[in-house]
């Protein structure tokens, strides 16, 4: 698995854990970093993982607003936590991380959904992120 794919997977896991615990992503990230320093079995948290989590944290409200607006027939609360976490990470990368091609963002999000979610989730995630991709120039503020 490529280094950035591993970083995305870890960032997704941090977002997922924060959602499950009702904590902020920055608190969970700090816990992961602290744990990696004290447990030799825990791999270190890489710089790209930190960039993704901190970038998401900076735009959390706007990302949730966009997902709620464009997820036709779904509220954020009704989405499975796994899908919501993947979508949040994907939306951050798609809209604010200019160094990553849009196709890569969508592909990586779909791969995470295939690995961690239901059979219907990859299509849902691809569709919603695809819609955000189409609207991308007007979504940043």
N, CA, C and O atoms as a DFTB+ gen file, in Angstrom:
564 C
 N C O
     1  1       0.848      -1.179       0.000
     2  2       0.000       0.000       0.000
     3  2       0.891       1.239       0.000
     4  3       1.858       1.314       0.758
     5  1       0.568       2.194      -0.839
     6  2       1.361       3.421      -0.955
     7  2       1.298       4.237       0.336
     8  3       0.342       4.139       1.106
     9  1       2.328       5.034       0.551
    10  2       2.441       5.808       1.795
    11  2       1.246       6.741       2.012
    12  3       0.731       6.842       3.126
    13  1       0.808       7.417       0.958
    14  2      -0.327       8.337       1.120
    15  2      -1.629       7.575       1.374
    16  3      -2.501       8.064       2.092
    17  1      -1.763       6.401       0.799
    18  2      -2.953       5.587       1.069
    19  2      -2.987       5.169       2.532
    20  3      -4.040       5.201       3.169
    21  1      -1.832       4.777       3.064
    22  2      -1.753       4.433       4.493
    23  2      -2.077       5.644       5.361
    24  3      -2.771       5.523       6.370
    25  1      -1.573       6.809       4.966
    26  2      -1.837       8.036       5.718
    27  2      -3.328       8.359       5.709
    28  3      -3.883       8.761       6.733
    29  1      -3.975       8.186       4.566
    30  2      -5.420       8.427       4.466
    31  2      -6.187       7.453       5.359
    32  3      -7.133       7.834       6.048
    33  1      -5.764       6.202       5.334
    34  2      -6.431       5.184       6.156
    35  2      -6.326       5.549       7.633
    36  3      -7.303       5.421       8.370
    37  1      -5.170       5.994       8.065
    38  2      -4.991       6.408       9.461
    39  2      -5.816       7.644       9.774
    40  3      -6.432       7.728      10.837
    41  1      -5.835       8.608       8.854
    42  2      -6.632       9.816       9.065
    43  2      -8.113       9.444       9.187
    44  3      -8.821       9.957      10.053
    45  1      -8.572       8.549       8.312
    46  2      -9.953       8.060       8.396
    47  2     -10.212       7.424       9.752
    48  3     -11.249       7.677      10.365
    49  1      -9.285       6.603      10.229
    50  2      -9.462       5.942      11.523
    51  2      -9.541       6.963      12.660
    52  3     -10.302       6.777      13.609
    53  1      -8.769       8.023      12.568
    54  2      -8.803       9.077      13.593
    55  2     -10.141       9.807      13.541
    56  3     -10.743      10.060      14.584
    57  1     -10.616      10.149      12.341
    58  2     -11.918      10.807      12.217
    59  2     -13.028       9.906      12.749
    60  3     -13.926      10.362      13.456
    61  1     -12.955       8.623      12.403
    62  2     -13.950       7.656      12.867
    63  2     -13.939       7.562      14.392
    64  3     -14.991       7.602      15.029
    65  1     -12.756       7.439      14.966
    66  2     -12.652       7.327      16.426
    67  2     -13.183       8.584      17.113
    68  3     -13.879       8.496      18.125
    69  1     -12.859       9.736      16.569
    70  2     -13.344      10.991      17.164
    71  2     -14.868      11.036      17.137
    72  3     -15.494      11.447      18.114
    73  1     -15.461      10.622      16.036
    74  2     -16.917      10.614      15.914
    75  2     -17.518       9.644      16.924
    76  3     -18.497       9.976      17.592
    77  1     -16.949       8.461      17.041
    78  2     -17.450       7.457      17.986
    79  2     -17.319       7.909      19.438
    80  3     -18.209       7.667      20.254
    81  1     -16.207       8.565      19.752
    82  2     -15.958       9.003      21.130
    83  2     -16.626      10.324      21.470
    84  3     -16.720      10.686      22.643
    85  1     -17.089      11.046      20.463
    86  2     -17.644      12.369      20.698
    87  2     -16.553      13.367      21.063
    88  3     -16.800      14.323      21.798
    89  1     -15.352      13.143      20.549
    90  2     -14.197      14.001      20.813
    91  2     -13.866      14.799      19.566
    92  3     -14.416      14.549      18.493
    93  1     -12.977      15.747      19.710
    94  2     -12.496      16.465      18.544
    95  2     -11.428      15.612      17.857
    96  3     -10.770      14.790      18.494
    97  1     -11.271      15.820      16.563
    98  2     -10.257      15.060      15.837
    99  2      -8.855      15.432      16.299
   100  3      -7.950      14.598      16.265
   101  1      -8.671      16.663      16.725
   102  2      -7.346      17.068      17.189
   103  2      -7.002      16.394      18.517
   104  3      -5.838      16.074      18.761
   105  1      -7.994      16.175      19.372
   106  2      -7.733      15.446      20.628
   107  2      -7.367      13.989      20.344
   108  3      -6.444      13.450      20.954
   109  1      -8.078      13.361      19.431
   110  2      -7.789      11.971      19.091
   111  2      -6.427      11.879      18.407
   112  3      -5.661      10.955      18.678
   113  1      -6.122      12.821      17.530
   114  2      -4.800      12.848      16.887
   115  2      -3.702      12.950      17.943
   116  3      -2.703      12.235      17.865
   117  1      -3.875      13.818      18.915
   118  2      -2.887      13.966      19.993
   119  2      -2.736      12.652      20.765
   120  3      -1.625      12.275      21.139
   121  1      -3.846      11.961      21.001
   122  2      -3.790      10.660      21.681
   123  2      -2.989       9.647      20.859
   124  3      -2.173       8.904      21.406
   125  1      -3.224       9.620      19.560
   126  2      -2.507       8.686      18.690
   127  2      -1.017       8.998      18.689
   128  3      -0.191       8.088      18.754
   129  1      -0.677      10.260      18.617
   130  2       0.739      10.655      18.608
   131  2       1.393      10.267      19.933
   132  3       2.488       9.704      19.948
   133  1       0.731      10.563      21.024
   134  2       1.251      10.228      22.353
   135  2       1.423       8.713      22.498
   136  3       2.439       8.241      23.010
   137  1       0.429       7.965      22.046
   138  2       0.482       6.504      22.159
   139  2       1.623       5.933      21.301
   140  3       2.301       4.992      21.715
   141  1       1.829       6.499      20.119
   142  2       2.906       6.025      19.238
   143  2       4.280       6.250      19.853
   144  3       5.209       5.481      19.609
   145  1       4.405       7.294      20.644
   146  2       5.691       7.596      21.290
   147  2       5.981       6.664      22.460
   148  3       7.141       6.444      22.805
   149  1       4.935       6.117      23.070
   150  2       5.126       5.306      24.269
   151  2       4.981       3.806      24.036
   152  3       5.293       3.013      24.925
   153  1       4.514       3.408      22.857
   154  2       4.292       1.994      22.571
   155  2       5.043       1.630      21.286
   156  3       4.693       2.095      20.202
   157  1       6.059       0.810      21.418
   158  2       6.877       0.427      20.266
   159  2       6.092      -0.325      19.197
   160  3       6.491      -0.344      18.033
   161  1       4.989      -0.938      19.581
   162  2       4.174      -1.687      18.616
   163  2       3.290      -0.766      17.787
   164  3       2.802      -1.160      16.728
   165  1       3.085       0.441      18.254
   166  2       2.241       1.406      17.546
   167  2       3.095       2.215      16.567
   168  3       4.021       2.904      16.997
   169  1       2.808       2.150      15.267
   170  2       3.609       2.923      14.311
   171  2       3.404       4.422      14.521
   172  3       2.346       4.841      14.990
   173  1       4.389       5.219      14.184
   174  2       4.253       6.665      14.359
   175  2       3.173       7.237      13.433
   176  3       2.857       6.669      12.388
   177  1       2.630       8.359      13.846
   178  2       1.649       9.063      13.020
   179  2       2.428       9.949      12.061
   180  3       3.149      10.853      12.485
   181  1       2.283       9.693      10.787
   182  2       3.046      10.413       9.775
   183  2       2.569      11.835       9.558
   184  3       1.474      12.225       9.965
   185  1       3.424      12.586       8.907
   186  2       3.141      13.994       8.651
   187  2       1.902      14.174       7.775
   188  3       1.097      15.073       8.021
   189  1       1.743      13.331       6.759
   190  2       0.582      13.490       5.885
   191  2      -0.715      13.173       6.620
   192  3      -1.734      13.820       6.380
   193  1      -0.689      12.194       7.504
   194  2      -1.871      11.907       8.325
   195  2      -2.216      13.129       9.163
   196  3      -3.379      13.523       9.245
   197  1      -1.206      13.727       9.784
   198  2      -1.440      14.935      10.588
   199  2      -1.990      16.064       9.727
   200  3      -2.902      16.775      10.147
   201  1      -1.443      16.235       8.525
   202  2      -1.928      17.283       7.616
   203  2      -3.406      17.079       7.285
   204  3      -4.186      18.032       7.290
   205  1      -3.785      15.839       6.999
   206  2      -5.179      15.547       6.662
   207  2      -6.115      15.828       7.832
   208  3      -7.154      16.467       7.666
   209  1      -5.742      15.349       9.005
   210  2      -6.600      15.523      10.176
   211  2      -6.700      17.001      10.551
   212  3      -7.791      17.499      10.828
   213  1      -5.580      17.694      10.560
   214  2      -5.595      19.115      10.911
   215  2      -6.322      19.936       9.854
   216  3      -7.010      20.902      10.185
   217  1      -6.176      19.562       8.586
   218  2      -6.905      20.249       7.521
   219  2      -8.399      20.054       7.662
   220  3      -9.172      21.001       7.523
   221  1      -8.808      18.823       7.939
   222  2     -10.223      18.565       8.174
   223  2     -10.715      19.390       9.364
   224  3     -11.777      20.009       9.299
   225  1      -9.939      19.395      10.451
   226  2     -10.353      20.123      11.664
   227  2     -10.570      21.607      11.371
   228  3     -11.463      22.236      11.939
   229  1      -9.757      22.152      10.492
   230  2      -9.862      23.573      10.146
   231  2     -11.154      23.888       9.387
   232  3     -11.656      25.009       9.458
   233  1     -11.687      22.910       8.667
   234  2     -12.853      23.142       7.812
   235  2     -14.067      22.294       8.207
   236  3     -14.980      22.118       7.400
   237  1     -14.091      21.776       9.421
   238  2     -15.143      20.851       9.861
   239  2     -16.552      21.364       9.592
   240  3     -17.363      20.665       8.985
   241  1     -16.841      22.557      10.034
   242  2     -18.215      23.064       9.901
   243  2     -18.638      23.187       8.442
   244  3     -19.755      22.817       8.080
   245  1     -17.742      23.705       7.607
   246  2     -18.067      23.866       6.184
   247  2     -18.230      22.507       5.517
   248  3     -19.129      22.330       4.695
   249  1     -17.385      21.557       5.854
   250  2     -17.492      20.218       5.274
   251  2     -18.826      19.586       5.648
   252  3     -19.514      19.043       4.784
   253  1     -19.196      19.647       6.907
   254  2     -20.475      19.077       7.330
   255  2     -21.651      19.794       6.661
   256  3     -22.647      19.163       6.306
   257  1     -21.533      21.089       6.495
   258  2     -22.582      21.852       5.805
   259  2     -22.729      21.369       4.365
   260  3     -23.845      21.167       3.886
   261  1     -21.610      21.184       3.680
   262  2     -21.646      20.713       2.289
   263  2     -22.219      19.301       2.189
   264  3     -23.044      19.025       1.318
   265  1     -21.791      18.425       3.063
   266  2     -22.296      17.051       3.026
   267  2     -23.793      17.023       3.306
   268  3     -24.531      16.291       2.647
   269  1     -24.243      17.804       4.266
   270  2     -25.671      17.846       4.593
   271  2     -26.482      18.423       3.430
   272  3     -27.602      17.985       3.166
   273  1     -25.919      19.388       2.754
   274  2     -26.618      20.032       1.641
   275  2     -26.741      19.116       0.424
   276  3     -27.795      19.072      -0.211
   277  1     -25.686      18.393       0.096
   278  2     -25.654      17.637      -1.156
   279  2     -25.916      16.142      -1.013
   280  3     -25.974      15.444      -2.025
   281  1     -26.073      15.637       0.174
   282  2     -26.413      14.227       0.379
   283  2     -27.931      14.093       0.303
   284  3     -28.620      14.124       1.323
   285  1     -28.430      13.948      -0.892
   286  2     -29.865      13.913      -1.125
   287  2     -30.502      12.740      -0.373
   288  3     -30.122      11.583      -0.556
   289  1     -31.460      13.062       0.461
   290  2     -32.181      12.037       1.199
   291  2     -31.472      11.515       2.437
   292  3     -31.963      10.591       3.087
   293  1     -30.321      12.095       2.775
   294  2     -29.561      11.637       3.927
   295  2     -29.180      12.826       4.802
   296  3     -28.707      13.845       4.299
   297  1     -29.382      12.698       6.096
   298  2     -28.837      13.672       7.033
   299  2     -27.505      13.114       7.525
   300  3     -27.252      11.913       7.434
   301  1     -26.665      13.990       8.040
   302  2     -25.383      13.510       8.581
   303  2     -25.597      12.489       9.690
   304  3     -24.879      11.492       9.761
   305  1     -26.571      12.728      10.550
   306  2     -26.823      11.821      11.668
   307  2     -27.296      10.446      11.209
   308  3     -27.074       9.449      11.895
   309  1     -27.933      10.394      10.073
   310  2     -28.464       9.128       9.572
   311  2     -27.411       8.303       8.829
   312  3     -27.565       7.091       8.680
   313  1     -26.350       8.952       8.367
   314  2     -25.291       8.235       7.644
   315  2     -24.541       7.300       8.583
   316  3     -24.350       7.621       9.756
   317  1     -24.122       6.159       8.084
   318  2     -23.246       5.314       8.904
   319  2     -21.968       6.094       9.260
   320  3     -21.454       6.862       8.446
   321  1     -21.474       5.888      10.465
   322  2     -20.297       6.629      10.931
   323  2     -19.110       6.406       9.993
   324  3     -18.352       7.339       9.728
   325  1     -18.943       5.204       9.498
   326  2     -17.840       4.917       8.589
   327  2     -17.960       5.788       7.338
   328  3     -16.990       6.427       6.930
   329  1     -19.140       5.814       6.734
   330  2     -19.340       6.599       5.516
   331  2     -19.145       8.088       5.790
   332  3     -18.510       8.795       5.008
   333  1     -19.683       8.544       6.878
   334  2     -19.554       9.965       7.248
   335  2     -18.080      10.338       7.408
   336  3     -17.665      11.410       6.968
   337  1     -17.299       9.478       8.026
   338  2     -15.870       9.756       8.221
   339  2     -15.119       9.766       6.897
   340  3     -14.271      10.628       6.667
   341  1     -15.428       8.812       6.027
   342  2     -14.788       8.766       4.707
   343  2     -15.167      10.005       3.899
   344  3     -14.312      10.613       3.255
   345  1     -16.429      10.374       3.932
   346  2     -16.885      11.550       3.192
   347  2     -16.236      12.831       3.709
   348  3     -15.863      13.700       2.922
   349  1     -16.102      12.949       5.015
   350  2     -15.473      14.138       5.585
   351  2     -14.023      14.257       5.122
   352  3     -13.576      15.333       4.725
   353  1     -13.307      13.165       5.176
   354  2     -11.919      13.173       4.739
   355  2     -11.830      13.456       3.240
   356  3     -11.018      14.273       2.807
   357  1     -12.657      12.787       2.458
   358  2     -12.660      12.992       1.015
   359  2     -13.033      14.418       0.633
   360  3     -12.426      14.997      -0.268
   361  1     -14.024      14.985       1.308
   362  2     -14.436      16.363       1.012
   363  2     -13.309      17.335       1.319
   364  3     -13.069      18.270       0.554
   365  1     -12.612      17.123       2.435
   366  2     -11.475      17.994       2.744
   367  2     -10.437      17.924       1.623
   368  3     -10.023      18.953       1.090
   369  1     -10.026      16.724       1.272
   370  2      -8.987      16.572       0.248
   371  2      -9.434      17.127      -1.099
   372  3      -8.664      17.784      -1.799
   373  1     -10.673      16.859      -1.447
   374  2     -11.189      17.289      -2.740
   375  2     -11.219      18.810      -2.872
   376  3     -10.831      19.358      -3.903
   377  1     -11.670      19.470      -1.845
   378  2     -11.905      20.914      -1.943
   379  2     -10.699      21.751      -1.523
   380  3     -10.457      22.805      -2.111
   381  1      -9.943      21.313      -0.530
   382  2      -8.872      22.157       0.003
   383  2      -7.450      21.654      -0.243
   384  3      -6.508      22.433      -0.096
   385  1      -7.257      20.408      -0.605
   386  2      -5.909      19.886      -0.826
   387  2      -5.620      19.899      -2.332
   388  3      -5.893      18.927      -3.035
   389  1      -5.078      20.990      -2.800
   390  2      -4.896      21.201      -4.241
   391  2      -3.840      20.314      -4.882
   392  3      -3.821      20.178      -6.105
   393  1      -2.968      19.711      -4.098
   394  2      -1.888      18.912      -4.669
   395  2      -2.306      17.479      -5.006
   396  3      -1.491      16.697      -5.495
   397  1      -3.563      17.131      -4.747
   398  2      -4.034      15.771      -5.005
   399  2      -5.071      15.815      -6.130
   400  3      -6.062      16.538      -6.028
   401  1      -4.852      15.053      -7.193
   402  2      -5.844      15.036      -8.276
   403  2      -7.210      14.549      -7.772
   404  3      -7.294      13.647      -6.938
   405  1      -8.260      15.159      -8.290
   406  2      -9.620      14.803      -7.868
   407  2      -9.910      13.317      -8.042
   408  3     -10.550      12.702      -7.189
   409  1      -9.442      12.743      -9.143
   410  2      -9.694      11.318      -9.404
   411  2      -9.062      10.440      -8.319
   412  3      -9.631       9.415      -7.944
   413  1      -7.905      10.834      -7.822
   414  2      -7.240      10.085      -6.758
   415  2      -8.060      10.156      -5.475
   416  3      -8.233       9.150      -4.787
   417  1      -8.561      11.343      -5.157
   418  2      -9.381      11.513      -3.949
   419  2     -10.600      10.597      -4.011
   420  3     -10.892       9.880      -3.053
   421  1     -11.302      10.621      -5.126
   422  2     -12.492       9.781      -5.259
   423  2     -12.135       8.295      -5.183
   424  3     -12.810       7.529      -4.495
   425  1     -11.086       7.891      -5.878
   426  2     -10.672       6.486      -5.872
   427  2     -10.291       6.020      -4.466
   428  3     -10.683       4.933      -4.040
   429  1      -9.534       6.836      -3.758
   430  2      -9.104       6.463      -2.398
   431  2     -10.304       6.363      -1.452
   432  3     -10.359       5.463      -0.615
   433  1     -11.254       7.277      -1.582
   434  2     -12.453       7.242      -0.731
   435  2     -13.267       5.978      -1.013
   436  3     -13.755       5.326      -0.090
   437  1     -13.408       5.644      -2.278
   438  2     -14.148       4.431      -2.652
   439  2     -13.428       3.193      -2.118
   440  3     -14.075       2.260      -1.643
   441  1     -12.105       3.178      -2.192
   442  2     -11.337       2.045      -1.658
   443  2     -11.556       1.894      -0.156
   444  3     -11.735       0.778       0.332
   445  1     -11.544       3.001       0.579
   446  2     -11.812       2.927       2.018
   447  2     -13.208       2.373       2.280
   448  3     -13.400       1.564       3.187
   449  1     -14.178       2.809       1.486
   450  2     -15.554       2.313       1.652
   451  2     -15.632       0.813       1.366
   452  3     -16.331       0.078       2.063
   453  1     -14.920       0.372       0.352
   454  2     -14.914      -1.071       0.043
   455  2     -14.322      -1.877       1.192
   456  3     -14.794      -2.972       1.501
   457  1     -13.289      -1.332       1.819
   458  2     -12.614      -2.057       2.894
   459  2     -13.377      -2.020       4.210
   460  3     -13.378      -3.001       4.953
   461  1     -14.032      -0.890       4.507
   462  2     -14.574      -0.700       5.852
   463  2     -16.093      -0.586       5.947
   464  3     -16.632      -0.597       7.054
   465  1     -16.796      -0.475       4.825
   466  2     -18.227      -0.208       4.934
   467  2     -19.059      -1.250       4.191
   468  3     -18.587      -2.350       3.903
   469  1     -20.284      -0.890       3.891
   470  2     -21.239      -1.820       3.289
   471  2     -21.052      -1.905       1.768
   472  3     -20.297      -1.129       1.182
   473  1     -21.736      -2.841       1.153
   474  2     -21.661      -3.007      -0.300
   475  2     -22.212      -1.786      -1.048
   476  3     -21.776      -1.497      -2.162
   477  1     -23.166      -1.069      -0.444
   478  2     -23.768       0.100      -1.091
   479  2     -22.947       1.372      -0.902
   480  3     -23.141       2.343      -1.633
   481  1     -22.052       1.380       0.048
   482  2     -21.327       2.596       0.404
   483  2     -20.398       3.139      -0.680
   484  3     -20.359       4.355      -0.870
   485  1     -19.642       2.296      -1.406
   486  2     -18.762       2.863      -2.431
   487  2     -19.503       3.726      -3.456
   488  3     -19.025       4.798      -3.826
   489  1     -20.655       3.267      -3.909
   490  2     -21.426       4.038      -4.896
   491  2     -21.950       5.337      -4.277
   492  3     -21.913       6.387      -4.918
   493  1     -22.430       5.271      -3.052
   494  2     -22.927       6.468      -2.365
   495  2     -21.805       7.493      -2.202
   496  3     -21.989       8.674      -2.496
   497  1     -20.666       7.046      -1.742
   498  2     -19.526       7.932      -1.510
   499  2     -19.014       8.505      -2.832
   500  3     -18.718       9.697      -2.923
   501  1     -18.912       7.664      -3.843
   502  2     -18.471       8.135      -5.150
   503  2     -19.442       9.179      -5.711
   504  3     -19.016      10.190      -6.269
   505  1     -20.727       8.935      -5.563
   506  2     -21.732       9.866      -6.069
   507  2     -21.697      11.209      -5.374
   508  3     -21.736      12.250      -6.030
   509  1     -21.625      11.198      -4.054
   510  2     -21.628      12.460      -3.303
   511  2     -20.337      13.236      -3.522
   512  3     -20.378      14.446      -3.746
   513  1     -19.205      12.569      -3.461
   514  2     -17.946      13.267      -3.718
   515  2     -17.860      13.719      -5.181
   516  3     -17.281      14.766      -5.470
   517  1     -18.429      12.942      -6.099
   518  2     -18.474      13.355      -7.502
   519  2     -19.274      14.631      -7.678
   520  3     -18.902      15.498      -8.469
   521  1     -20.360      14.749      -6.951
   522  2     -21.170      15.982      -6.992
   523  2     -20.368      17.160      -6.459
   524  3     -20.386      18.242      -7.045
   525  1     -19.665      16.954      -5.347
   526  2     -18.833      18.029      -4.791
   527  2     -17.721      18.412      -5.766
   528  3     -17.365      19.585      -5.875
   529  1     -17.179      17.431      -6.470
   530  2     -16.129      17.703      -7.457
   531  2     -16.664      18.622      -8.552
   532  3     -15.985      19.562      -8.965
   533  1     -17.869      18.352      -9.017
   534  2     -18.479      19.195     -10.055
   535  2     -18.659      20.641      -9.581
   536  3     -18.497      21.586     -10.352
   537  1     -18.991      20.787      -8.321
   538  2     -19.272      22.115      -7.759
   539  2     -18.064      22.773      -7.107
   540  3     -18.155      23.891      -6.600
   541  1     -16.944      22.081      -7.121
   542  2     -15.745      22.493      -6.394
   543  2     -15.383      23.976      -6.538
   544  3     -15.105      24.622      -5.529
   545  1     -15.377      24.531      -7.736
   546  2     -14.950      25.940      -7.844
   547  2     -15.803      26.907      -7.019
   548  3     -15.318      27.960      -6.604
   549  1     -17.050      26.562      -6.784
   550  2     -17.929      27.475      -6.041
   551  2     -18.066      27.131      -4.555
   552  3     -18.746      27.852      -3.825
   553  1     -17.437      26.051      -4.093
   554  2     -17.668      25.579      -2.731
   555  2     -16.734      26.154      -1.681
   556  3     -17.107      26.237      -0.511
   557  1     -15.547      26.547      -2.062
   558  2     -14.595      27.088      -1.083
   559  2     -15.031      28.465      -0.623
   560  3     -15.447      29.304      -1.422
   561  1     -14.928      28.680       0.662
   562  2     -15.116      30.037       1.180
   563  2     -14.407      30.176       2.477
   564  3     -14.438      31.245       3.086
